[in-house]
Amino acid sequence: MSEGNSPPTQTEPSSLMRLEMQRQLPRKRGIVVGSVLFLLLLLVWRAFVLFAPASHQHIPTKVEIPSGAGVGEIAERLQEERVIRSKYAFLLYLKWCGEGKDLKAGDYTFSPDMPLSRIVKALKSGISEEGEARARITIPEGYTLNQIADMLVSRQVLSQSQFLAVATDPNAIQALHVAFPLPKQTLEGYLFPDTYFFGHNVPPEKVIETMLMNFFAKFYRPYQQEIAKRNLDLHMLVTVASMIEREAKIPSDRAKIAGVIYNRLEKKMRLEVDATVLYALGRHKSHVTFADLKVKSPYNTYRVAGLPPGPIANPGLASLVAALLPENHDYLYYVALPNGSHLFSRTKTEHEAAIRQRKHELNP
């Protein structure tokens, strides 16, 4: 075979392959660089979300930082109260800014619309955004508007007239900024019983909106779907809960009393709830007399059929949940025993026997 017709050498395809690889290299580098940039942008966006305020809504939230709490426990508490989005982002922020030291214990009022910088500033100074000494005020379950007003006055938060002027004025109620429907005439029933921290001479609108937003955060928002599912009117629900709050003395009776109220409403029976009579009288008594039952008032459920016009007190979470999720039974009556529990009955005869038992226990 002659030299002019010899087969191609192995070096020729190798050169072509190297040229092709050189042409593809910039393309691969572009894909890699694009992927890296995409991942970096994704991480930046994710970091922005985690470091952003937890919400756009202003919801005053109390947070207690105990003495000796480390930054990890502080971050955990802030996340549990939904003041921040992520405890890890909070800890990373502290590390980046070198602010992890000298965070002070105390009682704070934060809001999920606050940026991390303001939260950290408050923790380092030991005071909340209000920048003043605040009174720790615990509103018990079952307090009325007047009782709440008296407590706020005693702690120099505001005057009784200021508070009631907003809480019972239809125009003032309509001007309040909350995320759920409010009654038109009075806020009785909607001021959530809890521990609050207020300064001196606080505008009544601020105090009331704080309590209303607590009602929203603790009850309305978590149970909103259940309320809609059961097709319940919120005002009716709060009214029933207020009666449960004033009648029940032990936790296990709440859902049972709720069941009795709904059973009597269904049968068009008068509710005959003693607590509504006391509300109509405007004063507390250890027991209701026959003379008391004659008081002329739309709140007297011994004389007026159906529910009273509105709540007779401000119920706590347990009574609100009981009104939403009553016990399913066929009881129509109950009577309170000296130990605070109740005897439940299905018939008038059983109820009269329970009353005799109660009298015997009171006068053995």
Secondary structure as UniProt FT lines:
FT   HELIX           3..5
FT   HELIX           11..51
FT   STRAND          61..65
FT   TURN            67..68
FT   HELIX           71..80
FT   TURN            81..82
FT   HELIX           87..97
FT   STRAND          106..110
FT   TURN            112..113
FT   HELIX           116..125
FT   TURN            129..130
FT   STRAND          135..138
FT   TURN            141..142
FT   HELIX           145..154
FT   TURN            155..156
FT   HELIX           160..167
FT   HELIX           170..174
FT   TURN            188..190
FT   STRAND          195..198
FT   HELIX           204..215
FT   HELIX           216..220
FT   HELIX           221..229
FT   TURN            230..231
FT   HELIX           234..247
FT   HELIX           251..253
FT   HELIX           254..266
FT   TURN            267..268
FT   HELIX           274..281
FT   TURN            290..291
FT   HELIX           292..294
FT   TURN            298..299
FT   TURN            301..303
FT   HELIX           317..324
FT   STRAND          333..336
FT   TURN            338..339
FT   STRAND          342..345
FT   HELIX           348..362
//
